[in-house]
Amino acid sequence: MLGIDIVSIERIEKIIQRRERFLTRVFSKEEIEEVKNRKNFYEALAGKFACKEAVIKALGGGLSPKDISVMHKKDGSPYVILSSRAKKKFESFMVNSIAVSISHSGGFAVSVAMLVKEAI
């Protein structure tokens, strides 16, 4: 399964500025901590949000953005951490992993998520 999402960085910025509660309703403490001191704070959050939505689509829907945490390795590549609810959906697909990618350009953040079954 494959999921993709695109979001306006400006839209995410305006939502957060109007309703700061949006941050804690959508993002984990660890996600916020990872980007809080970045110059491109809103761009980073928009990328995380698009990634969450792409993962939800790849898993067939029925999840909340809070069910997925998007973090980054030291090399900058993103990875996801699933809640127990999201893990159940993931396991139902009989795959090994979720590959994700995030990009930003022209005021938008886009992400793709793909369920991967690797030969063992």
Secondary structure, DSSP 4 states (H G I P E B T S, - for coil): -EEEEEEEHHHHHHHHHH-THHHHHHS-HHHHHHHTT-TTHHHHHHHHHHHHHHHHHHTTS---GGGEEEEE-TTS-EEEEE-HHHHHHHHHTT-SEEEEEEEEETTEEEEEEEEE----
